[in-house]
Amino acid sequence: MAVPKNKVSKARRDTRRSAVSKLPMPAMSVCSNCGAIKAPHKVCKNCGFYKGVAVLKMDEE
């Protein structure tokens, strides 16, 4: 079992732990076909278009 050789101060411990909570928000882009917000380089879940080409056949509602 690993045993720490020296005590880790509260400041050093908390600094390390706080870095995880500061993850950036994921990037989002706007669909060129319908204008919905989508992840970049992905097919639009709203209309099924990617780079102006219909990739998925979506049901019309």
N, C-alpha and C positions, 0 to 999 in steps of 0.2 A: 504494500500500500504506500502511496506517495505521501511523504510528510514534508511540509514546508520548512525550509532551512531558516528563513527569517520571517518576522511578522510583516504582513502587508497592511499598511496604514488604511484608515477608513477613507481618506481622500483618494488614494490610489485605487482602492477597490471600487469606490463609487464612480470615479472617472471612467473606469473600464466598463462598468455596468451601464452607465448613462449613454455610451456611444451606440448601443443597440437600439435604444428608443428613438434615436434621431435619424431613422431611415427616411430618405426622401420619398415624396409621393411618386407613384408611377407616372410615366409620361403618357399623355393622352393627345389624340389628334381628332380632327373633324373629318367625317366621311365626305368625299367629294361628290357623291351621288345624292345622298339624302340629308346630309348635314348633321347626322347624329354623332355623338362623341364615342370614339372607339380607341382601342390600343393601336399604336403605330405598327405597320407592317403586318397587320392582321386583317382578315375578312370582316366586313361590317356585319354584326349580328342582326341589325335592323333590316337591311335591304339585300345582303348577300353579295355586294360588290367589292372588288379589290382593284385599285388603280384604274377605275372606270370600266372594268370588265365584269360581267355577271359570272360569278364563280359558283354560287349556291343558288338553287332554285327555291325561292321563298314562297309560302302560301299567301295569296292575296286575301286580306280581310276587309 
